[in-house]
Amino acid sequence: MQQTSKPETAETMKPPAVPAAVDRRVLHRLRRAQGQLAAVIAAVEDSRPCREVVMQLAAVSSALDRAGVVYLSNAMQECLSTPAELRAEGDPSPDEFEKLLLMLT
């Protein structure tokens, strides 16, 4: 008896996972920000000079912004290369990416 396979639908087909290289880049940036935030906390607790604290805060902010850009860039590429019917529920539409990008600026 020959088995027939069911046709794939939007529910059974999932978009490709985030490439490992992107995950590594985003996680690296987030871990860097985490370390920089720990340094900011320590600097405030140690009553370090204002300039030092502000410079470390700027570094944390920059690291988070860069992680957001890398993550959003990958999501946009995935969205544009995946047909709408195959996108996961909750994934941003192409129109929503502009709003997400503005959140990072």
NORDAVEN-V728500 format. One record per pair of residues at least 24 apart in sequence whose C-alpha atoms are under 10 Angstrom apart, sorted by sequence separation. I is the first residue (numbers start at 0). J is the second residue. D is the distance in Angstrom with one decimal. If there is no record, write none. Layout:
i & j & d
I & J & D
I & J & D
//
This chain:
i & j & d
32 & 56 & 9.5
35 & 59 & 5.6
36 & 60 & 9.2
72 & 96 & 9.4
34 & 59 & 8.5
35 & 60 & 9.4
71 & 96 & 7.9
32 & 58 & 7.5
33 & 59 & 7.7
31 & 58 & 9.3
32 & 59 & 4.9
35 & 62 & 8.8
31 & 59 & 8.0
32 & 60 & 7.7
71 & 99 & 7.8
72 & 100 & 9.2
32 & 61 & 8.3
33 & 62 & 9.1
71 & 100 & 7.5
29 & 59 & 9.1
32 & 62 & 5.4
33 & 63 & 9.2
28 & 59 & 9.6
31 & 62 & 7.0
32 & 63 & 6.3
68 & 99 & 9.8
30 & 62 & 9.1
31 & 63 & 8.9
32 & 64 & 9.8
67 & 99 & 9.5
68 & 100 & 7.8
71 & 103 & 9.5
28 & 61 & 9.5
29 & 62 & 6.9
30 & 63 & 9.6
32 & 65 & 10.0
67 & 100 & 8.7
28 & 62 & 5.8
29 & 63 & 6.4
32 & 66 & 9.1
27 & 62 & 9.5
28 & 63 & 7.0
29 & 64 & 9.7
31 & 66 & 9.9
67 & 102 & 9.5
68 & 103 & 7.5
28 & 64 & 9.2
29 & 65 & 9.0
30 & 66 & 9.9
67 & 103 & 6.9
68 & 104 & 9.8
25 & 62 & 9.7
28 & 65 & 7.2
29 & 66 & 6.4
66 & 103 & 10.0
25 & 63 & 9.2
28 & 66 & 5.5
29 & 67 & 9.2
64 & 102 & 9.8
65 & 103 & 9.0
27 & 66 & 8.4
28 & 67 & 9.3
64 & 103 & 6.2
25 & 65 & 8.3
26 & 66 & 7.8
63 & 103 & 9.1
64 & 104 & 8.0
24 & 65 & 9.8
25 & 66 & 5.1
28 & 69 & 9.4
24 & 66 & 7.7
25 & 67 & 7.8
25 & 68 & 9.1
22 & 66 & 10.0
25 & 69 & 6.5
26 & 70 & 9.8
21 & 66 & 9.8
24 & 69 & 7.7
25 & 70 & 6.5
24 & 70 & 8.8
22 & 69 & 9.3
21 & 69 & 7.4
22 & 70 & 8.2
21 & 70 & 7.3
21 & 72 & 9.7
22 & 73 & 9.7
21 & 73 & 7.3
17 & 70 & 9.2
18 & 73 & 8.6
17 & 73 & 7.5
17 & 74 & 8.0
18 & 77 & 10.0
17 & 77 & 8.2
16 & 77 & 9.0
15 & 77 & 7.9
14 & 77 & 7.9
14 & 78 & 8.9
14 & 80 & 9.4
15 & 81 & 8.6
14 & 81 & 6.7
13 & 81 & 9.5
14 & 82 & 8.9
14 & 84 & 10.0
15 & 85 & 10.0
13 & 84 & 9.9
14 & 85 & 6.3
15 & 86 & 9.5
12 & 84 & 9.5
13 & 85 & 6.3
14 & 86 & 6.0
9 & 82 & 9.6
12 & 85 & 6.5
13 & 86 & 7.0
14 & 87 & 7.0
9 & 83 & 9.1
10 & 84 & 8.9
11 & 85 & 8.9
12 & 86 & 8.9
13 & 87 & 6.9
9 & 84 & 5.7
10 & 85 & 7.6
12 & 87 & 9.4
8 & 84 & 8.6
9 & 85 & 4.8
10 & 86 & 9.3
8 & 85 & 8.0
9 & 86 & 7.7
10 & 87 & 8.6
9 & 87 & 8.6
10 & 88 & 9.7
//
